[in-house]
Amino acid sequence: MNIRPLKTEKDYREALKRMEEIFDAEIGSLDSDEADILGMMIDEYEKKHYHIETPDPIEAIKIRMEEMQLKQVDLVDAIGGESRVSEVLNRKRKLTVGMIRNLTRRLNLSSEILISEYNLIK
């Protein structure tokens, strides 16, 4: 096991290559331990250098709908009426507290994401 801090892009690429080699190591082996440590180091490097912004509430809803293969009509029970679902998803109407509660349960989304600010389109 030859682990060192990931300071450069080259270090990062080498760590990814090594992780690929030992990814399926038997649990409890030295390679498995190395993979655990490398995984944490790679994760930290990516958080620092490849930060991905959290989507706004409407984008988060649309992403989850796509993942769950849902259509707008499938959110009527959570948002209230086909036209209201359309207004929300087209950024014409803000989410209410009740809608946020329902969508949190229906789509298994964090309420923190759904309460974030976003702009309406006028």
C-alpha positions as CSV (number, residue, x, y, z in Angstrom):
1,M,0.0,0.0,0.0
2,N,1.6,3.3,-1.2
3,I,-0.9,6.0,-0.3
4,R,0.0,9.7,-0.5
5,P,-2.1,12.9,-0.5
6,L,-3.8,13.9,-3.8
7,K,-2.3,17.3,-4.5
8,T,-2.5,17.5,-8.3
9,E,-4.6,16.4,-11.1
10,K,-2.0,13.8,-11.9
11,D,-2.2,12.4,-8.4
12,Y,-6.0,12.2,-8.8
13,R,-5.8,10.4,-12.1
14,E,-3.3,7.9,-10.7
15,A,-5.6,7.3,-7.7
16,L,-8.5,6.6,-10.0
17,K,-6.5,4.2,-12.0
18,R,-5.4,2.4,-8.8
19,M,-8.9,2.3,-7.5
20,E,-10.1,0.7,-10.7
21,E,-7.4,-2.0,-10.2
22,I,-8.4,-2.9,-6.6
23,F,-12.1,-2.0,-6.7
24,D,-13.3,-5.6,-6.3
25,A,-10.8,-6.6,-3.7
26,E,-11.8,-9.1,-1.1
27,I,-13.2,-7.4,2.0
28,G,-10.7,-7.4,4.8
29,S,-7.7,-7.7,2.5
30,L,-4.9,-5.0,2.3
31,D,-6.2,-4.0,-1.2
32,S,-9.7,-3.6,0.3
33,D,-8.3,-1.3,3.0
34,E,-6.4,0.6,0.4
35,A,-9.6,1.0,-1.7
36,D,-11.4,2.4,1.4
37,I,-8.8,5.0,2.0
38,L,-8.4,5.9,-1.7
39,G,-12.2,6.2,-2.0
40,M,-12.2,8.8,0.8
41,M,-9.3,10.7,-0.6
42,I,-10.8,10.7,-4.1
43,D,-14.1,11.9,-2.7
44,E,-12.5,14.8,-0.9
45,Y,-10.5,15.8,-4.0
46,E,-13.6,15.8,-6.1
47,K,-15.6,17.8,-3.6
48,K,-12.8,20.4,-3.6
49,H,-12.1,20.5,-7.3
50,Y,-15.3,19.3,-9.0
51,H,-18.0,20.8,-6.9
52,I,-21.4,20.1,-8.3
53,E,-24.1,22.7,-7.5
54,T,-27.3,21.4,-6.0
55,P,-30.2,21.8,-8.4
56,D,-32.9,24.3,-7.6
57,P,-36.2,22.9,-6.3
58,I,-37.9,22.7,-9.7
59,E,-34.9,21.0,-11.4
60,A,-34.7,18.6,-8.5
61,I,-38.4,17.7,-9.0
62,K,-37.9,17.2,-12.8
63,I,-34.8,15.1,-12.3
64,R,-36.7,12.8,-9.8
65,M,-39.7,12.6,-12.0
66,E,-37.4,11.4,-14.8
67,E,-35.7,8.9,-12.5
68,M,-39.1,7.6,-11.4
69,Q,-40.6,7.8,-14.9
70,L,-43.4,10.0,-13.7
71,K,-45.5,12.4,-15.8
72,Q,-47.0,15.7,-14.6
73,V,-50.3,14.0,-13.9
74,D,-48.6,11.8,-11.4
75,L,-47.9,14.8,-9.1
76,V,-51.6,16.0,-9.0
77,D,-52.1,14.3,-5.6
78,A,-49.0,16.1,-4.2
79,I,-49.4,19.5,-5.8
80,G,-53.1,19.8,-6.5
81,G,-54.6,19.8,-10.0
82,E,-53.1,19.4,-13.4
83,S,-52.9,23.2,-14.1
84,R,-51.2,23.8,-10.7
85,V,-48.6,21.1,-11.4
86,S,-47.9,22.8,-14.8
87,E,-47.7,26.2,-13.2
88,V,-45.2,25.0,-10.6
89,L,-43.0,23.0,-13.1
90,N,-43.0,26.0,-15.5
91,R,-42.0,28.3,-12.7
92,K,-45.2,30.4,-12.8
93,R,-46.2,29.5,-9.2
94,K,-44.0,28.9,-6.1
95,L,-44.2,25.7,-4.0
96,T,-46.2,26.0,-0.8
97,V,-45.4,24.4,2.5
98,G,-48.1,21.8,1.9
99,M,-46.7,21.0,-1.6
100,I,-43.2,20.7,-0.2
101,R,-44.4,18.2,2.5
102,N,-46.2,16.1,-0.1
103,L,-43.4,16.2,-2.6
104,T,-40.9,15.2,0.1
105,R,-42.9,12.0,0.7
106,R,-44.0,11.4,-2.9
107,L,-40.6,11.9,-4.5
108,N,-38.3,11.1,-1.5
109,L,-36.6,14.4,-1.9
110,S,-35.0,16.4,0.9
111,S,-37.2,19.2,2.2
112,E,-33.9,21.3,2.3
113,I,-33.7,21.1,-1.5
114,L,-37.4,22.0,-2.0
115,I,-37.3,25.0,0.3
116,S,-34.4,26.6,-1.6
117,E,-35.0,29.9,-3.3
118,Y,-35.7,29.9,-7.1
119,N,-37.0,32.5,-9.5
120,L,-40.4,32.6,-11.1
121,I,-40.8,33.3,-14.8
122,K,-43.1,36.1,-15.5
